[in-house]
């Protein structure tokens, strides 16, 4: 895990890579994180995009609008990068 960012730190990461062969497009796996040993976020998606790997956040499957609506997401760039680094490090270790 990375050092704490401000007052939030990723204290646990679980990654579930998909086996090769599954036709799930750019999605390579799912992840669950725990922040400060107090709040768990499930349904993060490990994605392989045009600009490399990134983490997608859970979406509201019941939303009836034209676009997707994210259930939770980091507000600051620093927290987003902290979470992404922790998840992608764990993903790379799991597939290695």
C-alpha positions in Angstrom: 0.0 0.0 0.0 1.0 3.6 -0.6 1.5 6.1 2.2 -1.5 8.0 3.5 -2.8 10.8 1.4 -4.0 13.6 3.6 -6.4 11.9 6.0 -7.4 9.1 3.6 -5.3 6.0 3.0 -6.0 2.8 1.1 -5.5 0.3 3.8 -6.5 -2.9 2.0 -6.8 -3.8 -1.7 -8.3 -7.0 -3.2 -8.1 -7.5 -6.9 -9.9 -10.1 -9.0 -8.3 -10.4 -12.4 -10.3 -12.0 -15.2 -8.9 -14.9 -17.0 -7.7 -14.3 -20.6 -10.3 -15.3 -23.2 -13.3 -13.6 -21.6 -14.7 -11.1 -24.0 -15.2 -8.2 -21.6 -13.7 -5.5 -23.8 -11.3 -3.3 -21.9 -12.2 -4.5 -18.5 -9.4 -6.7 -17.0 -10.7 -7.3 -13.5 -12.6 -6.0 -10.5 -11.3 -4.6 -7.2 -12.4 -3.8 -3.7 -10.6 -1.2 -1.5 -10.8 -0.2 2.1 -10.1 3.4 3.2 -8.6 4.0 6.7 -9.8 0.5 7.8 -13.3 2.1 8.0 -15.0 2.2 4.6 -15.1 -0.4 1.9 -15.7 0.4 -1.8 -16.6 -2.5 -4.1 -17.0 -2.7 -7.8 -14.0 -0.8 -9.0 -13.1 -1.9 -12.5 -9.5 -2.4 -13.7 -9.6 -1.1 -17.3 -7.1 -1.1 -20.2 -7.8 2.1 -22.2 -6.1 3.9 -25.1 -3.8 5.6 -22.7 -3.0 2.6 -20.5 -4.4 1.1 -17.4 -6.8 3.0 -15.2 -9.5 2.4 -12.5 -13.2 2.9 -13.2 -15.5 3.6 -10.3 -18.8 1.8 -9.6 -21.8 3.0 -11.6 -25.5 3.1 -10.7 -27.1 0.3 -12.8 -30.6 1.6 -12.1 -29.9 5.1 -13.6 -32.1 5.7 -16.6 -30.3 8.6 -18.2 -28.3 8.6 -21.4 -24.9 8.5 -19.6 -23.6 6.4 -16.8 -23.8 7.9 -13.2 -21.0 7.0 -10.9 -22.0 5.9 -7.4 -18.7 7.1 -5.7 -15.6 8.8 -6.9 -12.6 10.7 -5.5 -13.0 14.5 -5.7 -9.4 15.4 -5.8 -6.8 14.3 -8.4 -4.4 13.3 -5.7 -6.8 10.9 -4.0 -7.7 9.4 -7.4 -4.1 8.8 -8.3 -3.4 7.3 -4.8 -6.3 4.8 -5.2 -5.3 4.1 -8.8 -1.7 3.4 -7.9 -2.7 1.0 -5.1 -5.1 -0.9 -7.2 -2.9 -1.2 -10.3 0.1 -2.3 -8.2 -1.9 -5.1 -6.7 -3.4 -6.0 -10.1 0.1 -6.2 -11.7 1.3 -8.4 -8.8 -1.7 -10.7 -9.2 -1.3 -11.2 -13.0 2.5 -11.6 -12.8 
